[in-house]
Amino acid sequence: MLDAALDSLRPAGREVSGHLVQGQAIDVPVEEADPEGEITCRIGRFGHKDQHASLLSFSGDAYLNEIGITNRLFLTENTSLGRSVNDFDAIPNDASIDCDPSPSPAPPGQNTKCGEDPERDIDAFTQFMRATKAPARDADIAATEDAQAGKTLFHNVGCAVCHVDTIITAMPSTVINAGTFTVLDELGNKIIHPFGDFLLHDIGTGDGIVQNGGQSTRLKVRTAPLWGVRTRTLLMHDGASLTFMDAIERHAGEAEIVRQNFESLSASEQRQLIIFLESL
């Protein structure tokens, strides 16, 4: 999606919600477009804090912070009590080693040092993520009268203000991520149904963590996309909700009115909305 597409969702949400919803878009570095310390930014869309603007940046960060593998985008080890994790690493990080150029050399100007990822696994991981699809809707449930009524209620009470159901991806051949990626035909001009706006909101469940967005994002999290939500057993960004009803009841802050609208529905209408969620 282009930055303009995400940015356009902010005023739309404010108007629909009576200016209670204040979706925030933040500019974050495109890590692969930073060859000489010149930071190039784009609106963040990946991670619970929108801390990354591209899948490759997301991949490199995950390798470092989730499994402790430095790579060409993140060459510096983390620290523990002020000491580099490198001090405890059985395979010390060597930022001086060049990456394997296969399957293709790094674009001109990009960092060729590999850290602990000489095979550039982060690139293969990124390709894998681009090739994955959200689970298709459950056609049988979606066709029921209850699910169809629930879809209408989903919009009427205001859920779709943040959980935007339809977005169109950028056109094929569009150059994004500061010139490091060109949208493929297979990915471009596609109608997708993420049921999320990829913006940051304060709905009362914030974690107090500041990443790339500054202090204004401390209590905000990215709207959780609801596509494939029926396949999940742990809901919300923190996985602390076990049922759809529990997740809905946790919505406060910007989503306070929407939650109250849901609570004002009859029990049968609430069940219809949840059946709609069970079809996603």
C-alpha positions as CSV (number, residue, x, y, z in Angstrom):
1,M,0.0,0.0,0.0
2,L,1.2,3.5,-0.7
3,D,1.7,5.9,2.1
4,A,-1.1,8.1,0.7
5,A,-3.6,5.3,1.0
6,L,-2.8,4.8,4.7
7,D,-2.7,8.5,5.4
8,S,-6.1,8.9,3.8
9,L,-7.7,6.6,6.4
10,R,-6.9,9.0,9.2
11,P,-9.4,11.8,8.4
12,A,-12.0,9.3,7.3
13,G,-11.9,7.6,10.7
14,R,-12.2,10.9,12.5
15,E,-15.2,12.0,10.5
16,V,-17.1,8.8,10.9
17,S,-16.5,8.6,14.6
18,G,-17.3,12.2,15.5
19,H,-13.5,12.9,15.8
20,L,-13.1,10.4,18.6
21,V,-10.8,8.1,16.6
22,Q,-7.4,9.6,16.0
23,G,-5.4,7.1,14.0
24,Q,-1.8,8.0,13.9
25,A,0.6,7.3,11.1
26,I,4.3,7.5,11.9
27,D,7.3,7.8,9.6
28,V,9.9,5.1,10.3
29,P,13.2,4.2,8.6
30,V,13.4,1.9,5.6
31,E,16.4,0.0,6.9
32,E,17.5,-1.4,3.6
33,A,17.6,2.1,2.1
34,D,20.1,3.4,4.6
35,P,23.5,2.7,3.0
36,E,25.5,5.6,4.5
37,G,23.6,6.6,7.5
38,E,21.2,8.8,5.5
39,I,17.8,7.8,7.0
40,T,15.0,7.3,4.5
41,C,11.5,7.0,6.0
42,R,8.1,5.7,5.1
43,I,4.9,5.3,7.0
44,G,5.2,2.3,9.3
45,R,2.8,-0.6,8.9
46,F,4.5,-3.8,10.3
47,G,4.7,-4.7,14.0
48,H,2.4,-4.0,16.9
49,K,3.8,-0.4,17.0
50,D,4.1,0.1,13.3
51,Q,7.8,0.2,13.9
52,H,8.8,-1.0,10.4
53,A,7.9,0.3,6.9
54,S,8.9,-2.8,4.9
55,L,8.8,-6.5,5.2
56,L,12.6,-6.7,4.8
57,S,13.1,-4.3,7.7
58,F,10.7,-6.3,9.8
59,S,12.5,-9.5,8.9
60,G,15.9,-8.1,9.8
61,D,14.6,-6.8,13.2
62,A,13.0,-10.2,13.9
63,Y,16.2,-12.0,13.3
64,L,18.1,-9.8,15.7
65,N,15.5,-9.3,18.5
66,E,13.6,-12.6,18.4
67,I,16.4,-15.1,17.7
68,G,19.6,-13.1,18.3
69,I,21.0,-13.2,14.7
70,T,22.7,-10.1,13.5
71,N,22.3,-9.4,9.8
72,R,23.1,-6.9,7.1
73,L,20.4,-4.5,8.3
74,F,21.1,-4.9,12.0
75,L,24.8,-5.5,12.7
76,T,25.0,-4.5,16.3
77,E,24.3,-7.1,19.0
78,N,21.9,-6.3,21.8
79,T,23.1,-5.7,25.3
80,S,22.4,-7.3,28.6
81,L,23.0,-5.3,31.7
82,G,25.1,-3.0,29.6
83,R,27.3,-5.7,28.1
84,S,27.1,-6.8,24.5
85,V,25.3,-10.2,24.0
86,N,28.4,-10.9,21.8
87,D,30.3,-11.6,25.0
88,F,28.1,-14.6,25.6
89,D,27.7,-15.8,22.0
90,A,29.2,-19.1,21.1
91,I,29.5,-17.8,17.5
92,P,30.7,-14.2,17.9
93,N,29.2,-11.6,15.5
94,D,31.7,-10.6,12.8
95,A,30.3,-7.5,11.0
96,S,33.3,-7.5,8.7
97,I,32.3,-10.6,6.7
98,D,30.7,-9.9,3.3
99,C,27.3,-11.5,2.6
100,D,26.8,-14.3,0.1
101,P,25.8,-12.5,-3.1
102,S,23.4,-15.3,-4.2
103,P,20.7,-15.4,-5.2
104,S,21.4,-11.8,-6.3
105,P,24.0,-9.2,-5.3
106,A,22.9,-6.4,-3.0
107,P,21.7,-3.3,-4.9
108,P,24.3,-0.6,-5.3
109,G,24.9,1.3,-2.2
110,Q,23.4,-1.2,0.2
111,N,25.4,-2.7,3.0
112,T,27.2,-5.9,2.0
113,K,28.3,-6.9,5.5
114,C,26.3,-9.8,6.9
115,G,26.8,-10.2,10.7
116,E,25.7,-13.8,11.5
117,D,23.6,-14.1,8.4
118,P,26.1,-14.7,5.5
119,E,23.5,-16.5,3.4
120,R,21.1,-13.5,3.7
121,D,18.3,-15.6,5.2
122,I,16.4,-12.4,5.9
123,D,15.9,-12.0,2.2
124,A,14.5,-15.5,1.8
125,F,12.3,-15.0,4.9
126,T,10.9,-11.8,3.4
127,Q,10.1,-13.6,0.1
128,F,8.3,-16.2,2.0
129,M,6.2,-13.7,3.9
130,R,5.3,-11.9,0.6
131,A,4.1,-15.2,-0.8
132,T,1.8,-16.1,2.1
133,K,-1.9,-15.4,2.1
134,A,-4.4,-14.7,4.8
135,P,-6.7,-17.7,5.3
136,A,-9.8,-17.4,3.1
137,R,-13.1,-16.7,4.8
138,D,-15.2,-19.6,5.9
139,A,-17.7,-19.6,3.0
140,D,-20.3,-21.7,4.7
141,I,-20.5,-19.4,7.8
142,A,-20.2,-16.2,5.6
143,A,-23.3,-17.3,3.6
144,T,-25.5,-17.6,6.7
145,E,-28.1,-15.0,7.4
146,D,-26.6,-14.4,10.9
147,A,-23.2,-13.7,9.4
148,Q,-24.6,-11.3,6.8
149,A,-26.6,-9.5,9.5
150,G,-23.5,-9.4,11.6
151,K,-21.5,-7.8,8.8
152,T,-24.0,-5.0,8.7
153,L,-23.9,-4.6,12.5
154,F,-20.1,-4.6,12.3
155,H,-20.3,-1.4,10.2
156,N,-23.2,0.1,12.0
157,V,-21.7,0.1,15.4
158,G,-18.4,1.5,14.2
159,C,-16.0,-1.4,14.2
160,A,-15.1,-0.8,10.5
161,V,-13.8,2.7,11.4
162,C,-10.5,1.1,12.4
163,H,-11.0,-2.4,11.2
164,V,-11.2,-1.2,7.6
165,D,-12.5,-4.1,5.5
166,T,-11.3,-3.1,2.0
167,I,-8.0,-1.6,0.7
168,I,-6.5,-1.6,-2.8
169,T,-2.7,-2.3,-3.1
170,A,-0.4,-0.1,-5.1
171,M,-0.3,-0.5,-8.9
172,P,2.2,-3.0,-10.4
173,S,5.6,-1.6,-11.2
174,T,5.2,1.0,-8.5
175,V,8.6,1.7,-6.9
176,I,8.4,1.7,-3.1
177,N,10.7,1.5,0.0
178,A,12.9,4.3,-1.2
179,G,13.6,2.6,-4.5
180,T,14.5,-0.8,-3.1
181,F,11.4,-2.7,-4.1
182,T,9.2,-2.7,-7.2
183,V,5.6,-3.9,-6.7
184,L,5.1,-7.2,-8.6
185,D,2.2,-7.9,-10.9
186,E,1.1,-10.6,-8.4
187,L,0.9,-8.1,-5.6
188,G,-0.2,-4.9,-7.3
189,N,-3.7,-3.4,-7.8
190,K,-5.3,-6.1,-5.6
191,I,-8.4,-5.7,-3.5
192,I,-7.5,-7.0,0.0
193,H,-9.7,-7.3,3.0
194,P,-7.4,-6.9,6.0
195,F,-10.1,-5.5,8.4
196,G,-7.5,-3.1,9.8
197,D,-6.2,0.4,9.0
198,F,-2.5,-0.2,9.9
199,L,-2.6,2.9,12.0
200,L,-1.8,3.4,15.7
201,H,-4.7,3.9,18.2
202,D,-5.1,4.2,21.9
203,I,-7.9,1.8,22.8
204,G,-6.9,1.5,26.5
205,T,-4.7,-1.7,26.1
206,G,-1.4,0.1,25.4
207,D,1.8,-1.5,26.7
208,G,3.7,1.7,27.5
209,I,6.5,0.8,25.1
210,V,8.0,3.5,22.9
211,Q,9.7,2.3,19.7
212,N,10.0,4.4,16.5
213,G,7.1,6.7,17.1
214,G,8.1,8.8,20.1
215,Q,6.3,9.4,23.3
216,S,2.9,10.0,21.6
217,T,2.8,6.3,20.7
218,R,3.5,5.0,24.2
219,L,0.0,3.8,24.8
220,K,-0.9,3.1,21.2
221,V,-0.9,-0.1,19.2
222,R,-1.6,-0.9,15.6
223,T,-5.1,-2.0,14.8
224,A,-5.0,-5.7,14.7
225,P,-6.0,-6.9,11.2
226,L,-9.0,-9.3,11.5
227,W,-8.5,-11.4,8.4
228,G,-8.0,-15.0,9.5
229,V,-9.0,-14.1,13.1
230,R,-11.2,-17.2,13.4
231,T,-7.9,-19.3,13.3
232,R,-6.5,-17.6,16.4
233,T,-6.9,-18.7,19.9
234,L,-5.2,-15.7,21.5
235,L,-6.7,-12.3,20.6
236,M,-5.7,-8.6,20.8
237,H,-2.1,-7.5,20.3
238,D,-1.0,-9.1,23.6
239,G,-2.9,-12.4,23.2
240,A,-4.6,-11.8,26.5
241,S,-8.1,-12.2,25.3
242,L,-9.5,-15.7,24.7
243,T,-12.9,-15.0,23.2
244,F,-14.3,-12.4,20.8
245,M,-16.6,-11.1,23.5
246,D,-13.6,-10.6,25.9
247,A,-11.7,-8.8,23.2
248,I,-14.6,-6.5,22.3
249,E,-15.2,-5.7,26.0
250,R,-11.5,-4.6,26.4
251,H,-11.9,-1.8,23.8
252,A,-11.8,1.6,25.5
253,G,-10.2,5.0,24.7
254,E,-10.8,5.8,21.1
255,A,-13.0,2.7,20.8
256,E,-15.2,3.5,23.9
257,I,-18.2,4.6,21.8
258,V,-17.9,1.7,19.5
259,R,-17.8,-0.7,22.5
260,Q,-20.9,1.0,24.0
261,N,-22.7,0.7,20.7
262,F,-22.0,-3.0,20.7
263,E,-23.2,-3.3,24.3
264,S,-26.5,-1.6,23.3
265,L,-27.2,-4.4,20.8
266,S,-29.6,-7.2,21.8
267,A,-28.0,-10.5,22.8
268,S,-29.0,-12.0,19.4
269,E,-27.5,-9.1,17.5
270,Q,-24.3,-9.4,19.5
271,R,-24.2,-13.0,18.6
272,Q,-24.7,-12.2,14.9
273,L,-21.7,-9.8,14.9
274,I,-19.6,-12.5,16.6
275,I,-20.7,-15.0,14.0
276,F,-19.5,-12.6,11.3
277,L,-16.1,-12.5,13.1
278,E,-16.1,-16.3,13.1
279,S,-16.4,-16.3,9.3
280,L,-13.3,-14.2,8.8
